[in-house]
């Protein structure tokens, strides 16, 4: 499926100069691989949130969303903190 339009994407990873973006469309997750140089410099890292414009499946524009990236990072840290708390042993309740 070729994507057209504007979407929110998350940088999953960057390897060998290529950025792998996760784009959610109608509940389905799509992977988009682009040259990392096509992204704003600040967005060239895992978990950066970008608003992208795609035409016929090709990246035409990408804008970094600082607020959404910070929010995503805080949510991940909260989940990590919650999961990393030591559970009580059976004899400690």
C-alpha positions as CSV (number, residue, x, y, z in Angstrom):
1,X,0.0,0.0,0.0
2,X,1.4,3.4,-1.0
3,X,0.7,6.1,1.5
4,X,-0.3,9.6,0.5
5,X,-1.0,12.5,2.8
6,X,0.1,13.7,6.2
7,X,0.8,11.4,9.1
8,X,2.5,11.2,12.5
9,X,5.5,8.9,12.6
10,X,8.0,7.8,15.2
11,X,11.7,7.1,14.4
12,X,12.2,3.4,15.3
13,X,15.9,3.3,14.6
14,X,18.7,4.6,12.5
15,X,21.1,2.2,10.9
16,X,23.7,2.7,8.2
17,X,22.4,6.1,7.4
18,X,18.8,4.9,7.0
19,X,15.9,5.9,9.3
20,X,13.1,3.4,9.9
21,X,9.9,5.3,10.7
22,X,6.8,3.7,12.1
23,X,3.7,5.2,10.6
24,X,0.2,4.3,12.0
25,X,-2.6,4.5,9.5
26,X,-6.1,3.5,10.5
27,X,-4.8,1.3,13.3
28,X,-2.3,-0.4,11.0
29,X,1.4,0.1,11.5
30,X,3.6,0.7,8.4
31,X,7.4,0.9,8.2
32,X,8.9,3.6,6.1
33,X,12.6,3.5,5.4
34,X,14.2,6.9,4.4
35,X,17.6,8.4,4.2
36,X,18.3,9.8,7.7
37,X,19.5,13.0,6.1
38,X,15.9,13.7,4.9
39,X,14.9,14.2,8.6
40,X,15.5,17.3,10.6
41,X,18.8,16.9,12.5
42,X,17.1,16.9,15.9
43,X,14.8,14.1,14.7
44,X,17.6,11.7,13.8
45,X,17.3,9.5,16.9
46,X,15.1,6.7,18.1
47,X,11.7,7.7,19.5
48,X,11.6,11.2,17.9
49,X,8.1,12.1,16.7
50,X,7.8,13.7,13.3
51,X,4.9,14.8,11.2
52,X,5.5,13.6,7.7
53,X,4.0,14.3,4.3
54,X,4.1,11.3,1.9
55,X,3.4,11.3,-1.8
56,X,3.0,7.9,-3.4
57,X,4.9,6.4,-0.5
58,X,7.8,8.8,-0.7
59,X,8.8,11.2,2.0
60,X,8.2,14.8,0.8
61,X,8.5,16.7,4.2
62,X,9.2,15.9,7.8
63,X,8.8,18.2,10.8
64,X,10.0,17.4,14.3
65,X,7.4,17.6,17.0
66,X,9.4,18.5,20.2
67,X,6.3,18.5,22.5
68,X,5.1,15.0,21.3
69,X,8.6,13.6,21.6
70,X,8.9,14.9,25.2
71,X,5.5,13.5,26.0
72,X,6.4,10.1,24.5
73,X,9.7,10.0,26.4
74,X,7.9,10.8,29.8
75,X,5.3,8.1,29.2
76,X,8.1,5.5,28.4
77,X,10.0,6.6,31.6
78,X,6.8,6.3,33.7
79,X,6.2,2.8,32.3
80,X,9.8,1.8,32.9
81,X,9.7,3.1,36.5
82,X,6.5,1.3,37.2
83,X,7.8,-2.0,35.8
84,X,11.1,-1.7,37.5
85,X,9.7,-1.5,41.1
86,X,10.4,-4.6,43.0
87,X,7.4,-6.7,43.7
88,X,6.8,-7.8,47.3
89,X,7.7,-11.4,48.1
90,X,4.9,-13.5,49.4
91,X,6.0,-13.1,53.0
92,X,6.3,-9.3,52.7
93,X,2.7,-8.1,52.1
